[in-house]
Amino acid sequence: MLTNEWPSGILNRASTSDIPPGVSDSSGSDATISELVAEIKPRYHVAGAKGVYYAREPYMNADAARVTRFIGLAAVGNASKQKFIHAISPTPASTMSSTEISTKPPNTTLSPFTFVERPANAHEADKRSADVANDSQYWRYDVSKRQKVGGGDGAKLCFKFVSSGSCPQGDKCFFRHDMDAREQSLRGVCFEFLNKGKCERGENCNFKHSLQEGDRRTNSSRSKECWFCLSSPNVESHLITSVGENCYCALAKGPLVQDHMLILPIEHLPNTLSSPPEFEIELVKFQNSLKAYIKSHKKEVVFFEWVYLKTTHANLQAIPIPSNRASAVKSIFNLAAEKLGFKFMELKSNSSLEGRKLLRAQFDGKFSLFYVELPGGTILSHAVEENEKFPVQFGREVLAGLLNMADRADWRNCKLDKEEEIKMVERFKSSFQEYDPNQ
């Protein structure tokens, strides 16, 4: 939905730290727009009358499963260099499952258009606001609102997984292994609150009783300097080949081979393994699309990621290899690992979705990690110790050896001028179009 004016009340229930200075409902807002957007319930609403950039947290809609994302754009060429352009490539709802459509990010709020002013009775107001807060915080973990699989307490969270990041029962565990709950636990949120939506210890509990967001201000400042953030003035947009709702695909800088691609989050996230569920769904779609595209060229694709604790922006690399070399990938990675003095842990799976699910269950974000997904779905992973010297370009170096391209192991030796990069991107986009999940 595109409008000139902002909807009146859009700032209700929004995080005050994200609201641009000086912005209020007094000018550039229209109550009619509020009524219209509340009725239509668009997935995206873009407006521009206030002349400032503002991306509000997603909000829930009454009587609708989907959330709405509001984006206010600044004026073109504004002096403060705020964003005046925003890329959106939504997946048609007709091609999405009900689970995908109803997915809600952790920072989702209640609708700003159902906001009720504080009544005169302060006690009743406090009670009502507490109920509303519980409802807005609890929707993600409310077991009564989930469809249970099996009987008993199968919809409840596994304490072992949430507290430690792993569970010895694995897939046989009767309780849920939820990465979102795990992330909230790492931020100090009470397990009982996550599991039941309330905690009987109340004020005597030493943990938090509300969902916690990451450090947005830190991410925001870093994203301005980041090469990969779409909001950054440093992003090389001519390398982008496809943009989704949560992640995008781009040509690698200094590609090892033709069609060497990167899958990256749009948000400033440090790795793909601790990313939100909606990002994971979209990433796997990109993986499957790239597999199908590369297979049509009689090749296979190898995916790998170097999850470094100090990495600023996640990127999953996808490198095509000849089909007749696919059977040698596992042995050459194991040989390279042996030379460095470690052994890979092997996770056998038949698909990217299954393999990444196993990998995410083992990763708690407290250590660096290298993993590679082989043709066929098997994943080799290695947890890198704090003082261990691990080559930053390990994955690329190994594949360069496999392809007899040792001189191209360092991406800096493979830099192209901008005109060549643009030609490669346009050629890829033309060939990839029928496989692109965002077309």
Contacts in CASP RR format, 6 or more apart in sequence:
PFRMAT RR
TARGET T0000
AUTHOR 0000-0000-0000
METHOD contacts of the structure
MODEL  1
MLTNEWPSGILNRASTSDIPPGVSDSSGSDATISELVAEIKPRYHVAGAK
GVYYAREPYMNADAARVTRFIGLAAVGNASKQKFIHAISPTPASTMSSTE
ISTKPPNTTLSPFTFVERPANAHEADKRSADVANDSQYWRYDVSKRQKVG
GGDGAKLCFKFVSSGSCPQGDKCFFRHDMDAREQSLRGVCFEFLNKGKCE
RGENCNFKHSLQEGDRRTNSSRSKECWFCLSSPNVESHLITSVGENCYCA
LAKGPLVQDHMLILPIEHLPNTLSSPPEFEIELVKFQNSLKAYIKSHKKE
VVFFEWVYLKTTHANLQAIPIPSNRASAVKSIFNLAAEKLGFKFMELKSN
SSLEGRKLLRAQFDGKFSLFYVELPGGTILSHAVEENEKFPVQFGREVLA
GLLNMADRADWRNCKLDKEEEIKMVERFKSSFQEYDPNQ
1 36 0 8 1.000
1 37 0 8 1.000
1 40 0 8 1.000
1 42 0 8 1.000
1 44 0 8 1.000
1 45 0 8 1.000
1 46 0 8 1.000
2 46 0 8 1.000
2 47 0 8 1.000
3 30 0 8 1.000
3 33 0 8 1.000
3 36 0 8 1.000
3 37 0 8 1.000
3 45 0 8 1.000
3 46 0 8 1.000
3 47 0 8 1.000
4 47 0 8 1.000
4 48 0 8 1.000
4 49 0 8 1.000
5 28 0 8 1.000
5 29 0 8 1.000
5 30 0 8 1.000
5 33 0 8 1.000
5 47 0 8 1.000
5 48 0 8 1.000
5 49 0 8 1.000
6 28 0 8 1.000
6 29 0 8 1.000
6 30 0 8 1.000
6 33 0 8 1.000
6 47 0 8 1.000
6 48 0 8 1.000
6 49 0 8 1.000
6 50 0 8 1.000
6 72 0 8 1.000
7 29 0 8 1.000
7 30 0 8 1.000
7 31 0 8 1.000
7 33 0 8 1.000
7 34 0 8 1.000
7 36 0 8 1.000
7 37 0 8 1.000
7 45 0 8 1.000
7 47 0 8 1.000
7 70 0 8 1.000
7 113 0 8 1.000
8 25 0 8 1.000
8 29 0 8 1.000
8 30 0 8 1.000
8 31 0 8 1.000
8 33 0 8 1.000
8 34 0 8 1.000
9 25 0 8 1.000
9 29 0 8 1.000
9 34 0 8 1.000
9 112 0 8 1.000
9 113 0 8 1.000
9 115 0 8 1.000
10 25 0 8 1.000
10 29 0 8 1.000
10 34 0 8 1.000
10 56 0 8 1.000
10 70 0 8 1.000
10 112 0 8 1.000
11 19 0 8 1.000
11 23 0 8 1.000
11 24 0 8 1.000
11 25 0 8 1.000
11 56 0 8 1.000
11 112 0 8 1.000
12 112 0 8 1.000
12 113 0 8 1.000
12 115 0 8 1.000
13 59 0 8 1.000
13 109 0 8 1.000
13 110 0 8 1.000
13 111 0 8 1.000
13 112 0 8 1.000
13 115 0 8 1.000
13 136 0 8 1.000
14 56 0 8 1.000
14 57 0 8 1.000
14 109 0 8 1.000
14 112 0 8 1.000
15 57 0 8 1.000
15 107 0 8 1.000
15 213 0 8 1.000
15 216 0 8 1.000
17 216 0 8 1.000
17 217 0 8 1.000
18 54 0 8 1.000
18 55 0 8 1.000
18 56 0 8 1.000
18 57 0 8 1.000
18 216 0 8 1.000
19 54 0 8 1.000
20 52 0 8 1.000
20 53 0 8 1.000
20 54 0 8 1.000
23 50 0 8 1.000
23 52 0 8 1.000
23 54 0 8 1.000
27 50 0 8 1.000
28 49 0 8 1.000
28 50 0 8 1.000
29 49 0 8 1.000
29 50 0 8 1.000
33 47 0 8 1.000
34 113 0 8 1.000
37 45 0 8 1.000
37 68 0 8 1.000
37 113 0 8 1.000
38 61 0 8 1.000
38 62 0 8 1.000
38 111 0 8 1.000
38 113 0 8 1.000
41 61 0 8 1.000
41 64 0 8 1.000
41 66 0 8 1.000
41 68 0 8 1.000
42 68 0 8 1.000
43 66 0 8 1.000
43 67 0 8 1.000
43 68 0 8 1.000
43 69 0 8 1.000
43 90 0 8 1.000
43 93 0 8 1.000
44 68 0 8 1.000
44 69 0 8 1.000
44 71 0 8 1.000
44 88 0 8 1.000
44 90 0 8 1.000
45 68 0 8 1.000
45 69 0 8 1.000
45 70 0 8 1.000
45 71 0 8 1.000
46 70 0 8 1.000
46 71 0 8 1.000
46 72 0 8 1.000
46 73 0 8 1.000
46 86 0 8 1.000
46 88 0 8 1.000
47 70 0 8 1.000
47 71 0 8 1.000
47 72 0 8 1.000
47 73 0 8 1.000
48 72 0 8 1.000
48 73 0 8 1.000
48 74 0 8 1.000
50 72 0 8 1.000
51 72 0 8 1.000
51 73 0 8 1.000
51 74 0 8 1.000
51 75 0 8 1.000
51 78 0 8 1.000
51 82 0 8 1.000
52 72 0 8 1.000
52 74 0 8 1.000
52 82 0 8 1.000
53 72 0 8 1.000
53 73 0 8 1.000
53 74 0 8 1.000
53 82 0 8 1.000
53 83 0 8 1.000
53 84 0 8 1.000
54 70 0 8 1.000
54 71 0 8 1.000
54 72 0 8 1.000
55 69 0 8 1.000
55 70 0 8 1.000
55 71 0 8 1.000
55 72 0 8 1.000
55 86 0 8 1.000
56 69 0 8 1.000
56 70 0 8 1.000
56 71 0 8 1.000
57 105 0 8 1.000
57 107 0 8 1.000
57 108 0 8 1.000
57 109 0 8 1.000
58 67 0 8 1.000
58 68 0 8 1.000
58 69 0 8 1.000
58 104 0 8 1.000
58 105 0 8 1.000
58 107 0 8 1.000
58 108 0 8 1.000
58 109 0 8 1.000
59 67 0 8 1.000
59 68 0 8 1.000
59 70 0 8 1.000
59 108 0 8 1.000
59 109 0 8 1.000
59 110 0 8 1.000
59 111 0 8 1.000
59 112 0 8 1.000
60 67 0 8 1.000
60 104 0 8 1.000
60 108 0 8 1.000
60 109 0 8 1.000
60 110 0 8 1.000
60 111 0 8 1.000
60 139 0 8 1.000
61 67 0 8 1.000
61 68 0 8 1.000
61 111 0 8 1.000
62 111 0 8 1.000
62 114 0 8 1.000
65 98 0 8 1.000
65 101 0 8 1.000
65 102 0 8 1.000
66 93 0 8 1.000
66 101 0 8 1.000
66 102 0 8 1.000
67 104 0 8 1.000
67 105 0 8 1.000
67 108 0 8 1.000
71 86 0 8 1.000
73 83 0 8 1.000
73 84 0 8 1.000
73 85 0 8 1.000
73 86 0 8 1.000
74 80 0 8 1.000
74 82 0 8 1.000
74 83 0 8 1.000
74 84 0 8 1.000
75 84 0 8 1.000
76 84 0 8 1.000
77 84 0 8 1.000
78 84 0 8 1.000
81 233 0 8 1.000
83 231 0 8 1.000
87 230 0 8 1.000
87 243 0 8 1.000
87 248 0 8 1.000
88 243 0 8 1.000
88 245 0 8 1.000
89 242 0 8 1.000
89 243 0 8 1.000
89 244 0 8 1.000
89 245 0 8 1.000
89 438 0 8 1.000
90 244 0 8 1.000
90 245 0 8 1.000
91 100 0 8 1.000
91 244 0 8 1.000
91 245 0 8 1.000
91 437 0 8 1.000
91 438 0 8 1.000
93 101 0 8 1.000
100 278 0 8 1.000
100 281 0 8 1.000
103 277 0 8 1.000
103 278 0 8 1.000
103 281 0 8 1.000
104 139 0 8 1.000
104 140 0 8 1.000
105 276 0 8 1.000
105 278 0 8 1.000
106 140 0 8 1.000
106 180 0 8 1.000
106 183 0 8 1.000
106 184 0 8 1.000
106 211 0 8 1.000
106 213 0 8 1.000
106 276 0 8 1.000
107 211 0 8 1.000
107 213 0 8 1.000
108 136 0 8 1.000
108 139 0 8 1.000
109 136 0 8 1.000
110 132 0 8 1.000
110 135 0 8 1.000
110 136 0 8 1.000
116 128 0 8 1.000
118 125 0 8 1.000
118 129 0 8 1.000
119 125 0 8 1.000
119 128 0 8 1.000
133 210 0 8 1.000
134 197 0 8 1.000
134 198 0 8 1.000
137 197 0 8 1.000
137 209 0 8 1.000
137 210 0 8 1.000
137 211 0 8 1.000
138 197 0 8 1.000
138 198 0 8 1.000
139 145 0 8 1.000
140 180 0 8 1.000
140 211 0 8 1.000
141 157 0 8 1.000
141 178 0 8 1.000
141 181 0 8 1.000
141 194 0 8 1.000
141 195 0 8 1.000
141 197 0 8 1.000
142 197 0 8 1.000
143 155 0 8 1.000
143 156 0 8 1.000
143 195 0 8 1.000
143 196 0 8 1.000
146 155 0 8 1.000
148 154 0 8 1.000
148 155 0 8 1.000
149 155 0 8 1.000
152 174 0 8 1.000
153 174 0 8 1.000
153 175 0 8 1.000
154 174 0 8 1.000
154 175 0 8 1.000
154 176 0 8 1.000
155 176 0 8 1.000
156 175 0 8 1.000
156 176 0 8 1.000
156 195 0 8 1.000
157 175 0 8 1.000
157 176 0 8 1.000
157 178 0 8 1.000
157 181 0 8 1.000
157 191 0 8 1.000
157 194 0 8 1.000
157 195 0 8 1.000
158 167 0 8 1.000
158 169 0 8 1.000
158 173 0 8 1.000
158 175 0 8 1.000
158 176 0 8 1.000
158 177 0 8 1.000
159 175 0 8 1.000
159 191 0 8 1.000
160 166 0 8 1.000
160 167 0 8 1.000
160 168 0 8 1.000
160 169 0 8 1.000
160 173 0 8 1.000
161 167 0 8 1.000
161 173 0 8 1.000
161 175 0 8 1.000
161 176 0 8 1.000
161 177 0 8 1.000
161 178 0 8 1.000
161 182 0 8 1.000
161 361 0 8 1.000
162 178 0 8 1.000
162 181 0 8 1.000
162 182 0 8 1.000
162 185 0 8 1.000
162 191 0 8 1.000
162 194 0 8 1.000
163 185 0 8 1.000
163 191 0 8 1.000
164 364 0 8 1.000
165 182 0 8 1.000
165 361 0 8 1.000
165 362 0 8 1.000
165 363 0 8 1.000
165 364 0 8 1.000
166 361 0 8 1.000
166 362 0 8 1.000
166 364 0 8 1.000
167 173 0 8 1.000
167 177 0 8 1.000
167 361 0 8 1.000
170 177 0 8 1.000
170 361 0 8 1.000
177 361 0 8 1.000
179 274 0 8 1.000
179 277 0 8 1.000
179 360 0 8 1.000
179 361 0 8 1.000
180 276 0 8 1.000
180 277 0 8 1.000
181 194 0 8 1.000
182 364 0 8 1.000
183 274 0 8 1.000
184 194 0 8 1.000
184 211 0 8 1.000
184 212 0 8 1.000
185 191 0 8 1.000
185 194 0 8 1.000
186 364 0 8 1.000
187 208 0 8 1.000
187 212 0 8 1.000
187 214 0 8 1.000
188 207 0 8 1.000
188 208 0 8 1.000
188 212 0 8 1.000
189 207 0 8 1.000
189 208 0 8 1.000
189 209 0 8 1.000
189 210 0 8 1.000
189 211 0 8 1.000
189 212 0 8 1.000
190 199 0 8 1.000
190 205 0 8 1.000
190 207 0 8 1.000
190 208 0 8 1.000
190 209 0 8 1.000
191 207 0 8 1.000
192 198 0 8 1.000
192 199 0 8 1.000
192 200 0 8 1.000
192 201 0 8 1.000
192 205 0 8 1.000
193 199 0 8 1.000
193 207 0 8 1.000
193 208 0 8 1.000
193 209 0 8 1.000
193 210 0 8 1.000
198 209 0 8 1.000
199 205 0 8 1.000
199 207 0 8 1.000
199 209 0 8 1.000
202 209 0 8 1.000
219 267 0 8 1.000
219 268 0 8 1.000
220 268 0 8 1.000
222 268 0 8 1.000
222 312 0 8 1.000
223 229 0 8 1.000
223 231 0 8 1.000
223 232 0 8 1.000
223 268 0 8 1.000
224 231 0 8 1.000
224 232 0 8 1.000
224 233 0 8 1.000
225 232 0 8 1.000
225 234 0 8 1.000
226 232 0 8 1.000
226 234 0 8 1.000
226 235 0 8 1.000
226 268 0 8 1.000
226 312 0 8 1.000
226 313 0 8 1.000
227 234 0 8 1.000
227 235 0 8 1.000
227 236 0 8 1.000
227 313 0 8 1.000
228 235 0 8 1.000
228 250 0 8 1.000
228 264 0 8 1.000
228 313 0 8 1.000
228 315 0 8 1.000
229 235 0 8 1.000
229 266 0 8 1.000
229 267 0 8 1.000
229 268 0 8 1.000
229 313 0 8 1.000
230 237 0 8 1.000
230 243 0 8 1.000
230 248 0 8 1.000
230 266 0 8 1.000
236 253 0 8 1.000
236 421 0 8 1.000
238 418 0 8 1.000
238 421 0 8 1.000
238 422 0 8 1.000
238 425 0 8 1.000
239 250 0 8 1.000
239 251 0 8 1.000
239 253 0 8 1.000
239 421 0 8 1.000
239 425 0 8 1.000
240 248 0 8 1.000
240 249 0 8 1.000
240 250 0 8 1.000
240 425 0 8 1.000
241 249 0 8 1.000
241 250 0 8 1.000
241 251 0 8 1.000
241 261 0 8 1.000
241 425 0 8 1.000
241 428 0 8 1.000
241 429 0 8 1.000
241 432 0 8 1.000
242 248 0 8 1.000
242 249 0 8 1.000
242 286 0 8 1.000
242 429 0 8 1.000
242 432 0 8 1.000
242 436 0 8 1.000
242 437 0 8 1.000
242 438 0 8 1.000
242 439 0 8 1.000
243 249 0 8 1.000
243 266 0 8 1.000
243 438 0 8 1.000
244 266 0 8 1.000
244 282 0 8 1.000
244 437 0 8 1.000
244 438 0 8 1.000
245 266 0 8 1.000
245 278 0 8 1.000
245 282 0 8 1.000
246 265 0 8 1.000
246 266 0 8 1.000
246 267 0 8 1.000
246 276 0 8 1.000
246 278 0 8 1.000
246 279 0 8 1.000
246 282 0 8 1.000
246 283 0 8 1.000
247 263 0 8 1.000
247 264 0 8 1.000
247 265 0 8 1.000
247 266 0 8 1.000
247 279 0 8 1.000
247 282 0 8 1.000
247 283 0 8 1.000
247 286 0 8 1.000
248 263 0 8 1.000
248 264 0 8 1.000
248 266 0 8 1.000
249 261 0 8 1.000
249 262 0 8 1.000
249 263 0 8 1.000
249 264 0 8 1.000
249 286 0 8 1.000
249 290 0 8 1.000
250 261 0 8 1.000
250 262 0 8 1.000
250 264 0 8 1.000
251 260 0 8 1.000
251 261 0 8 1.000
251 262 0 8 1.000
251 421 0 8 1.000
251 424 0 8 1.000
251 425 0 8 1.000
251 428 0 8 1.000
252 260 0 8 1.000
252 261 0 8 1.000
252 262 0 8 1.000
252 317 0 8 1.000
252 411 0 8 1.000
253 411 0 8 1.000
253 415 0 8 1.000
254 260 0 8 1.000
254 411 0 8 1.000
254 412 0 8 1.000
254 414 0 8 1.000
254 415 0 8 1.000
254 416 0 8 1.000
255 411 0 8 1.000
255 414 0 8 1.000
255 416 0 8 1.000
255 424 0 8 1.000
256 319 0 8 1.000
256 396 0 8 1.000
256 399 0 8 1.000
256 400 0 8 1.000
256 403 0 8 1.000
256 405 0 8 1.000
256 408 0 8 1.000
256 411 0 8 1.000
256 414 0 8 1.000
257 319 0 8 1.000
257 320 0 8 1.000
257 321 0 8 1.000
257 403 0 8 1.000
257 405 0 8 1.000
258 320 0 8 1.000
258 424 0 8 1.000
259 293 0 8 1.000
259 294 0 8 1.000
259 297 0 8 1.000
259 320 0 8 1.000
259 428 0 8 1.000
260 317 0 8 1.000
260 318 0 8 1.000
260 319 0 8 1.000
260 320 0 8 1.000
261 290 0 8 1.000
261 317 0 8 1.000
261 318 0 8 1.000
261 428 0 8 1.000
262 315 0 8 1.000
262 316 0 8 1.000
262 317 0 8 1.000
262 318 0 8 1.000
263 272 0 8 1.000
263 283 0 8 1.000
263 286 0 8 1.000
263 287 0 8 1.000
263 290 0 8 1.000
263 315 0 8 1.000
263 316 0 8 1.000
263 318 0 8 1.000
264 313 0 8 1.000
264 314 0 8 1.000
264 315 0 8 1.000
264 316 0 8 1.000
265 272 0 8 1.000
265 275 0 8 1.000
265 279 0 8 1.000
265 313 0 8 1.000
265 314 0 8 1.000
267 279 0 8 1.000
268 312 0 8 1.000
268 313 0 8 1.000
269 275 0 8 1.000
269 279 0 8 1.000
269 313 0 8 1.000
269 314 0 8 1.000
270 307 0 8 1.000
270 309 0 8 1.000
270 311 0 8 1.000
270 312 0 8 1.000
270 313 0 8 1.000
270 314 0 8 1.000
271 305 0 8 1.000
271 307 0 8 1.000
271 311 0 8 1.000
271 314 0 8 1.000
271 365 0 8 1.000
272 279 0 8 1.000
272 280 0 8 1.000
272 283 0 8 1.000
272 305 0 8 1.000
272 307 0 8 1.000
272 314 0 8 1.000
272 316 0 8 1.000
273 305 0 8 1.000
273 307 0 8 1.000
273 356 0 8 1.000
273 359 0 8 1.000
273 360 0 8 1.000
273 363 0 8 1.000
273 365 0 8 1.000
273 369 0 8 1.000
274 360 0 8 1.000
274 363 0 8 1.000
274 365 0 8 1.000
275 283 0 8 1.000
275 314 0 8 1.000
280 356 0 8 1.000
280 360 0 8 1.000
282 437 0 8 1.000
283 316 0 8 1.000
283 356 0 8 1.000
284 352 0 8 1.000
284 353 0 8 1.000
284 356 0 8 1.000
285 437 0 8 1.000
286 437 0 8 1.000
287 303 0 8 1.000
287 316 0 8 1.000
287 318 0 8 1.000
287 352 0 8 1.000
288 352 0 8 1.000
288 437 0 8 1.000
289 432 0 8 1.000
289 435 0 8 1.000
289 436 0 8 1.000
289 437 0 8 1.000
290 301 0 8 1.000
290 318 0 8 1.000
290 435 0 8 1.000
291 300 0 8 1.000
291 301 0 8 1.000
291 352 0 8 1.000
292 435 0 8 1.000
293 431 0 8 1.000
293 432 0 8 1.000
293 435 0 8 1.000
294 300 0 8 1.000
294 301 0 8 1.000
294 320 0 8 1.000
296 435 0 8 1.000
297 320 0 8 1.000
298 322 0 8 1.000
298 323 0 8 1.000
299 320 0 8 1.000
299 321 0 8 1.000
299 322 0 8 1.000
299 323 0 8 1.000
300 320 0 8 1.000
300 321 0 8 1.000
300 322 0 8 1.000
300 323 0 8 1.000
300 326 0 8 1.000
300 375 0 8 1.000
301 318 0 8 1.000
301 319 0 8 1.000
301 320 0 8 1.000
301 321 0 8 1.000
301 375 0 8 1.000
302 318 0 8 1.000
302 319 0 8 1.000
302 321 0 8 1.000
302 329 0 8 1.000
302 372 0 8 1.000
302 373 0 8 1.000
302 374 0 8 1.000
302 375 0 8 1.000
302 399 0 8 1.000
303 316 0 8 1.000
303 317 0 8 1.000
303 318 0 8 1.000
303 352 0 8 1.000
303 372 0 8 1.000
303 373 0 8 1.000
304 316 0 8 1.000
304 317 0 8 1.000
304 319 0 8 1.000
304 370 0 8 1.000
304 371 0 8 1.000
304 372 0 8 1.000
304 373 0 8 1.000
304 395 0 8 1.000
305 314 0 8 1.000
305 315 0 8 1.000
305 316 0 8 1.000
305 317 0 8 1.000
305 370 0 8 1.000
305 371 0 8 1.000
306 368 0 8 1.000
306 370 0 8 1.000
306 392 0 8 1.000
306 394 0 8 1.000
306 395 0 8 1.000
307 314 0 8 1.000
307 363 0 8 1.000
307 365 0 8 1.000
307 368 0 8 1.000
307 369 0 8 1.000
307 370 0 8 1.000
307 371 0 8 1.000
308 368 0 8 1.000
308 392 0 8 1.000
309 365 0 8 1.000
309 367 0 8 1.000
309 368 0 8 1.000
317 395 0 8 1.000
317 396 0 8 1.000
319 396 0 8 1.000
319 399 0 8 1.000
321 329 0 8 1.000
321 375 0 8 1.000
321 399 0 8 1.000
321 402 0 8 1.000
321 403 0 8 1.000
322 403 0 8 1.000
325 402 0 8 1.000
325 403 0 8 1.000
326 374 0 8 1.000
326 375 0 8 1.000
328 402 0 8 1.000
329 372 0 8 1.000
329 374 0 8 1.000
329 375 0 8 1.000
329 399 0 8 1.000
329 402 0 8 1.000
330 374 0 8 1.000
330 378 0 8 1.000
330 380 0 8 1.000
332 398 0 8 1.000
332 401 0 8 1.000
332 402 0 8 1.000
333 344 0 8 1.000
333 372 0 8 1.000
333 374 0 8 1.000
333 380 0 8 1.000
333 395 0 8 1.000
333 398 0 8 1.000
334 343 0 8 1.000
334 344 0 8 1.000
334 380 0 8 1.000
336 394 0 8 1.000
336 397 0 8 1.000
336 398 0 8 1.000
337 343 0 8 1.000
337 344 0 8 1.000
337 380 0 8 1.000
337 382 0 8 1.000
340 390 0 8 1.000
340 391 0 8 1.000
342 382 0 8 1.000
342 388 0 8 1.000
343 382 0 8 1.000
344 380 0 8 1.000
344 381 0 8 1.000
344 382 0 8 1.000
345 380 0 8 1.000
345 381 0 8 1.000
345 382 0 8 1.000
345 383 0 8 1.000
346 378 0 8 1.000
346 379 0 8 1.000
346 380 0 8 1.000
347 355 0 8 1.000
347 358 0 8 1.000
347 359 0 8 1.000
347 378 0 8 1.000
347 379 0 8 1.000
347 380 0 8 1.000
347 381 0 8 1.000
348 378 0 8 1.000
349 355 0 8 1.000
349 358 0 8 1.000
349 377 0 8 1.000
349 378 0 8 1.000
349 379 0 8 1.000
350 376 0 8 1.000
350 377 0 8 1.000
351 377 0 8 1.000
352 373 0 8 1.000
352 377 0 8 1.000
354 377 0 8 1.000
355 373 0 8 1.000
355 377 0 8 1.000
355 379 0 8 1.000
356 373 0 8 1.000
356 379 0 8 1.000
358 379 0 8 1.000
359 371 0 8 1.000
359 379 0 8 1.000
359 381 0 8 1.000
362 381 0 8 1.000
363 369 0 8 1.000
367 383 0 8 1.000
367 384 0 8 1.000
367 385 0 8 1.000
367 386 0 8 1.000
368 383 0 8 1.000
368 384 0 8 1.000
368 390 0 8 1.000
369 381 0 8 1.000
369 382 0 8 1.000
369 383 0 8 1.000
369 384 0 8 1.000
370 381 0 8 1.000
370 382 0 8 1.000
370 384 0 8 1.000
370 390 0 8 1.000
370 394 0 8 1.000
370 395 0 8 1.000
371 379 0 8 1.000
371 380 0 8 1.000
371 381 0 8 1.000
371 382 0 8 1.000
372 379 0 8 1.000
372 380 0 8 1.000
372 381 0 8 1.000
372 395 0 8 1.000
373 379 0 8 1.000
374 380 0 8 1.000
384 390 0 8 1.000
391 397 0 8 1.000
393 409 0 8 1.000
393 410 0 8 1.000
393 411 0 8 1.000
396 409 0 8 1.000
396 411 0 8 1.000
397 409 0 8 1.000
400 406 0 8 1.000
400 408 0 8 1.000
400 409 0 8 1.000
401 409 0 8 1.000
407 413 0 8 1.000
408 414 0 8 1.000
416 424 0 8 1.000
429 436 0 8 1.000
433 439 0 8 1.000
END
